Amino acid sequence: MIDVLVVDDDIRVADINTAYVAKVAGFRVVAKAHSGTEALTLLAERPVDLILLDHYLPDRDGLSVVREMRGLGHRTDVIMVTAARDVATVQSAMRHGALQYLVKPFNFAGLRSKLEAYATLRRTLESGGEAEQADVDRMFGALSASATPELPKGHSPSTAEVVRQVLLGAEGPLSAHEIAESAGMSRQTAQRYLKLLERAGRVRLSLRYGETGRPEHRYAWATSG
């Protein structure tokens, strides 16, 4: 079993995330914390394999918790689970060793894909031995393998992941224009990746009719994806 610590200042959200984790085979939540200090105290008392860490905490931010963890010698893996969307925070999380970054709000499928990808990575690393380039590529690709499909040559998995995160964080279906604005990319790029993800069954397309009679294409992440 992979032991998980859930850290979120909102007790209700922490409970929801705990319930989500309990539905994924191989994972169990062994503790919950609602502040950075509480998280570090719990970690000192009982080491865990993985922390689902919010960024906005009452006493310090999540990145400060990660920095202090590393300074204390804790090598616990971290998945940031937060509403923080600014690029600077995402970049800092990557530089401090966060394996994944899940933007709130999200559904069960969104968290499940992250956890399943993490479990795949752990199995790969635990096999030990020496790694050829193909093995290294699989390790680095494991965290996104269950989230987005294989893409044709010339398409970026990271761009597809950005589109996925925008859709998972939306309260309802979005237009290609709305997705492009949220993702910081051109509308043409957003449409190209949306078509690929739709063909792969990861995105659902719906039509919304306005006053002009011309339907607007709306996109949502498929809950089974």
Secondary structure, DSSP 8 states (H G I E B T S, - for coil): -EEEEEE-S-HHHHHHHHHHHHTSTTEEEEEEESSHHHHHHHHHHS--SEEEE-SB-SSSBHHHHHHHHHHTT---EEEEEES---HHHHHHHHHTT-SEEEESS--HHHHHHHHHHHHHHHHHHHT-S---HHHHHHHHHHHHHTTS----TT--HHHHHHHHHHHHH-SS-B-HHHHHHHHTS-HHHHHHHHHHHHHTTSEEEEEEE-TTS-EEEEEEE-TT-
